[in-house]
Amino acid sequence: MKKKIYRTVIRYEILSEEPIKMIPDLGTIDENCNEGSWSGLFLSEEVSNEELTGEEAVKKIKSQGSDPSFFFMDDEGNSMEERDFDEHDDSLMYGIDHN
């Protein structure tokens, strides 16, 4: 059975005295907006959600540098049960190829 995941887009605006040249990680954004010299605001209360299934979901997961097994799915987007993973073998969970 094809597994569903959801792509959620949240828009956030940052104001700063200097240009931000690289996309900061979420921890950096949080720290600078709450305790530093940046001002931040969600641009709207609207959150977009898009359902992704099968190979479309796998393609999006891999484009983010992640592995489908994180969501308990195989490379075709089929659902895999958590019990399918050997608790002592991290290769499935982390996409490690032992060959």
Residue pairs with C-beta under 8 A, 6 or more apart in sequence:
1 78
1 79
2 53
2 54
2 77
2 78
2 79
3 53
3 54
3 57
3 71
3 72
3 73
3 77
3 78
3 79
3 80
4 51
4 52
4 53
4 57
5 51
5 52
5 53
5 57
5 60
5 61
5 71
5 73
6 49
6 50
6 51
6 52
7 49
7 50
7 51
7 52
7 60
8 47
8 48
8 49
8 50
9 47
9 48
9 50
10 42
10 47
11 42
11 43
11 44
12 29
12 40
12 41
12 42
12 43
13 40
13 41
13 42
13 43
14 20
14 29
14 32
14 33
14 38
14 39
14 40
15 38
15 39
15 40
16 32
16 37
16 38
16 39
17 37
24 32
29 38
29 40
32 38
32 40
33 39
33 40
52 60
53 77
54 76
54 77
54 78
55 76
55 77
56 77
57 68
57 71
57 73
57 77
58 68
58 73
58 75
58 76
58 77
61 67
61 68
61 70
61 71
62 68
67 94
67 95
68 74
68 75
68 77
69 80
69 85
69 92
69 93
69 94
69 95
70 93
72 79
72 80
72 81
72 82
72 84
72 85
73 79
73 80
74 80
84 92
85 92
85 93
86 92
90 96
91 97
91 98
